[in-house]
Amino acid sequence: MVKFVLTAEEYADFRRAAQRLGLAHGAYAAEAALAAARMVNPPTPDPLREALIELMHASGQVRRIGVNLNQAVAVLNATGADPGNLLPYAAACLRAVQRLDGIAEAVRKAIR
């Protein structure tokens, strides 16, 4: 077990660095310390990991939007009247797809 003390400013920098990498504080501290001990480059953001995180987030959004859109369409089919939320859900779906397109383009650039 290794313990160390940071000032508030150092801890804020440390937290931001761990968040950029998507690592827990302990995991980041271990990776950074081992990189220093081995005299190798410290952990850096992995564009593909960042893209995966974005894709997972976007996938969850699309699922939730899809459920809401299906419910609005079901009301439209059952009553013949627009429930008032059909267009906002369709617009949200379009935004989510555009976001996914942007992420796909970033992944394409990262793996070239």
C-alpha positions in Angstrom: 0.0 0.0 0.0 1.3 3.5 -0.9 -0.1 6.7 0.5 0.7 10.3 -0.4 -0.7 13.7 0.4 -1.6 16.4 -2.1 -2.5 20.0 -1.8 -6.1 21.0 -2.9 -4.7 22.3 -6.2 -2.6 19.2 -6.8 -5.6 17.0 -6.0 -7.8 18.9 -8.4 -5.2 18.4 -11.2 -4.9 14.7 -10.2 -8.7 14.2 -10.3 -9.0 15.9 -13.8 -6.2 13.7 -15.1 -7.8 10.5 -13.9 -11.2 11.6 -15.3 -9.6 12.4 -18.7 -8.4 8.8 -18.8 -11.6 7.3 -17.5 -9.7 5.8 -14.5 -10.5 5.6 -10.9 -8.2 7.7 -8.7 -6.3 4.6 -7.3 -5.9 3.1 -10.8 -4.6 6.4 -12.2 -2.2 6.8 -9.2 -0.8 3.3 -9.7 -0.3 3.7 -13.5 1.3 7.1 -13.1 3.6 5.9 -10.3 4.6 2.8 -12.2 5.3 4.8 -15.3 7.6 7.1 -13.3 9.3 4.2 -11.7 9.9 2.5 -15.1 10.9 5.8 -16.7 8.3 5.5 -19.4 5.6 7.8 -20.6 2.8 8.3 -18.1 -0.7 7.2 -19.1 -2.3 9.4 -21.7 -5.8 9.6 -23.1 -6.6 6.8 -25.6 -8.7 8.2 -28.4 -10.4 4.8 -29.0 -11.2 4.5 -25.3 -12.7 8.0 -25.3 -14.7 7.1 -28.4 -16.0 3.9 -26.8 -17.2 5.9 -23.8 -18.9 8.3 -26.1 -20.5 5.5 -28.1 -21.8 3.8 -24.9 -23.3 7.1 -23.7 -24.9 7.8 -27.1 -26.2 4.2 -27.3 -28.0 4.7 -24.0 -29.5 8.0 -25.2 -30.7 6.4 -28.4 -32.4 3.5 -26.5 -34.2 6.0 -24.2 -35.3 8.2 -27.1 -36.5 5.1 -29.0 -38.7 4.0 -26.1 -40.2 7.5 -25.9 -40.6 7.7 -29.7 -42.3 4.3 -29.8 -44.8 5.4 -27.0 -45.6 8.6 -28.9 -46.2 6.7 -32.1 -48.4 4.2 -30.3 -50.6 7.1 -29.0 -50.7 8.5 -32.6 -51.8 5.1 -34.0 -54.3 4.5 -31.2 -56.0 7.9 -31.3 -55.1 9.4 -34.7 -53.9 12.5 -32.9 -50.4 13.8 -32.4 -49.7 13.5 -28.7 -47.6 16.7 -28.8 -44.3 15.0 -28.1 -43.8 13.1 -31.4 -41.8 15.9 -33.1 -39.5 16.6 -30.1 -38.7 12.9 -29.8 -38.0 12.6 -33.5 -35.8 15.7 -33.3 -33.9 14.2 -30.3 -33.5 11.0 -32.3 -32.0 13.0 -35.2 -29.5 14.8 -32.8 -28.5 11.4 -31.3 -27.8 10.0 -34.8 -25.8 13.0 -35.8 -23.8 12.6 -32.6 -23.1 9.0 -33.4 -22.0 10.0 -36.9 -19.6 12.5 -35.4 -18.2 9.8 -33.0 -17.9 7.3 -35.9 -15.9 9.9 -37.9 -13.6 10.5 -34.9 -13.0 6.7 -34.6 -12.3 6.5 -38.4 -9.7 9.2 -38.1 -8.1 7.6 -35.0 -7.6 4.2 -36.7 -6.2 5.5 -40.0 
